[in-house]
Amino acid sequence: MTLHDEASAAAPDEHADLWLTPDELSSWLSVVRLMTRLPWAVDAQLQRDADLSMVEYMTLAMLSEAPDRALRMSTLAEHTSTSLSRLSHLVKRMESRGYVRREPDPADGRFTRAILLPAGLQKLAAAAPAHVAHVRRLVVDNLSGERLRRLGQDAERILQRIDSPAR
């Protein structure tokens, strides 16, 4: 007997609209496996080939695209989907490796900026080809252009729901 069966037996109609259909459950479980395994696969490749974690790579990439190769830590935390506390520890480690430095934001000294250093840009440039090839092999080349576009749109819709206040 499944959890759904047990719940249905206990209160037949009370939660009927909450349970996933078999097709919905199958799709959801595929999404859960993807959410778990894809970050692990990308992180493992970056660790193996570049001695970087995925969030370190993302940090370098976000800084490389920013004006003056610098971002406020709070903005960088948002762009890398990490907490400010975790990012602070990560940037401290990256500082010790010579990839970034922190300094007060010249526009408002209450904020701290992370700045990409030449060694960090070199590290990113060295890591990018194998990383992009891996992402292409795992995701991009497995989907048609239209399916990839739709996946991106679907991901954005879900992210908007996550980021919107609960109703």
VMD Tcl script that draws the C-alpha trace (Angstrom):
set ca {
  {0.00 0.00 0.00}
  {1.37 3.42 -0.97}
  {1.21 6.62 1.03}
  {-1.48 7.84 -1.38}
  {-3.51 4.66 -0.80}
  {-3.18 4.95 2.98}
  {-4.17 8.61 2.95}
  {-7.09 7.92 0.65}
  {-8.32 5.13 2.91}
  {-8.09 7.37 5.98}
  {-9.86 10.36 4.43}
  {-11.12 9.47 0.95}
  {-11.94 12.94 -0.41}
  {-10.13 15.33 1.90}
  {-6.82 15.49 -0.05}
  {-7.80 13.95 -3.39}
  {-6.89 17.11 -5.31}
  {-3.39 17.17 -3.77}
  {-2.11 13.82 -5.03}
  {-0.17 13.61 -8.26}
  {-1.44 11.44 -11.06}
  {0.88 8.59 -12.10}
  {2.08 10.64 -15.10}
  {2.63 13.74 -12.93}
  {4.50 11.67 -10.34}
  {6.72 10.11 -13.00}
  {7.56 13.54 -14.44}
  {8.14 15.02 -10.99}
  {10.51 12.21 -10.02}
  {12.46 12.78 -13.25}
  {12.77 16.47 -12.36}
  {13.95 15.56 -8.83}
  {16.60 13.22 -10.24}
  {17.70 15.93 -12.68}
  {17.91 18.55 -9.90}
  {20.08 16.19 -7.88}
  {22.29 14.64 -10.53}
  {22.94 17.50 -12.98}
  {24.57 19.83 -10.43}
  {26.63 16.90 -9.15}
  {27.75 15.99 -12.69}
  {28.69 19.59 -13.53}
  {30.44 20.10 -10.20}
  {32.38 16.83 -10.57}
  {33.62 17.85 -14.03}
  {34.72 21.28 -12.81}
  {36.45 19.81 -9.75}
  {38.23 17.19 -11.86}
  {39.25 19.41 -14.77}
  {39.69 22.83 -13.17}
  {39.84 22.42 -9.38}
  {36.76 24.66 -9.09}
  {33.32 24.04 -7.67}
  {30.29 24.96 -9.73}
  {29.55 27.98 -7.52}
  {33.19 29.11 -7.79}
  {32.96 28.86 -11.58}
  {29.66 30.76 -11.55}
  {31.21 33.44 -9.32}
  {34.13 33.92 -11.71}
  {31.76 33.93 -14.71}
  {29.37 36.49 -13.17}
  {32.27 38.77 -12.24}
  {33.80 38.42 -15.73}
  {30.57 39.72 -17.29}
  {30.04 42.60 -14.84}
  {31.10 46.18 -15.53}
  {34.66 46.67 -14.26}
  {34.57 42.93 -13.41}
  {33.14 43.84 -10.00}
  {29.83 43.23 -8.21}
  {28.42 43.91 -4.78}
  {28.52 40.76 -2.73}
  {24.72 40.85 -2.31}
  {24.23 41.02 -6.09}
  {26.76 38.26 -6.63}
  {24.97 36.08 -4.06}
  {21.72 36.59 -5.95}
  {23.33 35.81 -9.34}
  {24.92 32.62 -8.01}
  {21.82 31.52 -6.05}
  {23.75 31.26 -2.82}
  {23.44 32.85 0.59}
  {25.51 35.92 1.40}
  {27.15 34.00 4.26}
  {28.15 31.08 2.03}
  {29.36 33.46 -0.68}
  {31.45 35.36 1.85}
  {33.28 32.15 2.85}
  {33.68 31.15 -0.80}
  {35.07 34.55 -1.82}
  {37.48 34.46 1.12}
  {38.85 31.12 -0.20}
  {39.02 32.52 -3.72}
  {40.85 35.57 -2.40}
  {43.48 33.30 -0.86}
  {43.96 31.70 -4.29}
  {44.44 35.12 -5.91}
  {41.28 34.96 -8.06}
  {39.31 37.83 -6.51}
  {39.63 40.60 -3.98}
  {37.09 42.38 -1.83}
  {36.88 46.08 -1.19}
  {34.31 48.59 0.05}
  {31.94 49.72 -2.69}
  {33.10 53.20 -3.76}
  {29.46 54.23 -4.34}
  {28.43 53.24 -0.81}
  {31.06 52.07 1.67}
  {28.47 50.10 3.65}
  {28.59 47.48 0.89}
  {31.45 45.21 -0.17}
  {32.32 44.42 -3.77}
  {34.06 41.37 -5.14}
  {36.48 42.14 -7.95}
  {37.81 39.61 -10.46}
  {41.61 39.61 -10.63}
  {43.70 38.62 -13.69}
  {44.47 35.19 -12.16}
  {40.73 34.59 -11.73}
  {40.03 35.56 -15.32}
  {42.81 33.22 -16.47}
  {41.37 30.41 -14.33}
  {37.91 30.97 -15.83}
  {39.31 31.06 -19.38}
  {41.19 27.82 -18.79}
  {38.14 26.08 -17.26}
  {35.52 27.30 -19.75}
  {36.21 25.07 -22.80}
  {35.89 21.75 -20.94}
  {32.96 23.07 -18.89}
  {31.04 24.25 -21.95}
  {31.76 20.97 -23.76}
  {30.43 19.04 -20.75}
  {27.26 21.18 -20.52}
  {26.78 20.79 -24.25}
  {27.16 17.00 -24.03}
  {24.84 16.62 -21.03}
  {22.10 19.09 -21.93}
  {22.33 21.19 -25.07}
  {23.07 18.45 -27.61}
  {20.34 16.21 -26.14}
  {17.58 18.69 -27.01}
  {16.40 20.32 -30.21}
  {16.72 24.08 -30.32}
  {12.98 24.41 -29.68}
  {13.00 21.97 -26.73}
  {15.99 23.75 -25.21}
  {14.23 27.11 -25.59}
  {11.09 25.67 -23.97}
  {13.12 24.13 -21.14}
  {14.65 27.53 -20.46}
  {11.22 29.18 -20.49}
  {9.79 26.51 -18.19}
  {12.73 26.90 -15.80}
  {12.17 30.69 -15.74}
  {8.46 30.22 -14.96}
  {9.29 27.91 -12.06}
  {11.97 30.31 -10.79}
  {9.49 33.20 -10.90}
  {7.08 31.12 -8.79}
  {9.87 30.34 -6.32}
  {10.87 34.00 -6.11}
  {7.33 35.36 -5.78}
  {5.85 35.74 -2.31}
  {3.64 32.86 -1.22}
  {-0.05 33.54 -1.55}
}
mol new
graphics top color blue
foreach p $ca { graphics top sphere $p radius 0.5 }
foreach p [lrange $ca 0 end-1] q [lrange $ca 1 end] { graphics top cylinder $p $q radius 0.2 }
display resetview
